[in-house]
Amino acid sequence: MVGVEADASAADLRGENTCFSGLVGLNCQRIVASLGSVTGRLGYAWDRSLAYVKAGGAWTNSTYNLNGNTSVLALGTGSTGVTAWGWTAGGGIEYALTNAWTARLEYDHIDIAGTNVPFPTVALVNAQNISVRQWIDVVKLGVNYKLDLAGIL
C-alpha cells in the first residue's frame, strides 16, 4: 500500500534554558506555535490492519525569545519568529473500525536543520545570529474518516 499524506498542527511547545554569549548568561526561550509535514507512506495491509512507515519534509513555526536583563546587567530583550524546514520519519499502525472509519497510533520524529536566528535588540549578540537546531518527537492517536470520492464524481 502506497500513499501521500499532508499534516498540520497548532502547538504550544515551550523550552527554556540559559544560553551564553560572550561573558554573560542569557535566558533563551523557544515556543513552537505550529508544525506540519508532507510525507509518503508505504505500508503492508492484512485483514483490517495497516502497518506503515513514512518519510518526507517537515516545517515548524517558532518564536525565539532572548532576555539579557539581569539584576547586574541590562543587555536588552529580543523576539524573533522563524519558519524552518527539515525532514520527518516515522511509522504506525492503522485499523479499520468500519468501511469508512479508521483509528491509528503513530510515532514521528521531526528534525529541523540548524537555523540562524537574529536578535538585533540585544547587546553583545546584536551583530550576530544565534544558530538553533531543533527536533521534536510526536506520538499521535487519531481517528480518520475515509471520503468516498468515487460516489461524489
Secondary structure by P-SEA (a helix, b strand, c coil): ccbbbbbbbbbbbbbbbbbbcccbbbbbbbbbcccccccccccccccccccccccccccccbbbbbbccccccccccbbbbbbbbbccccccccccccccbbbbcbbbbbbbcbbbbbbccccccccbbbbbbbbbbbbbbbbbbbbcccccc
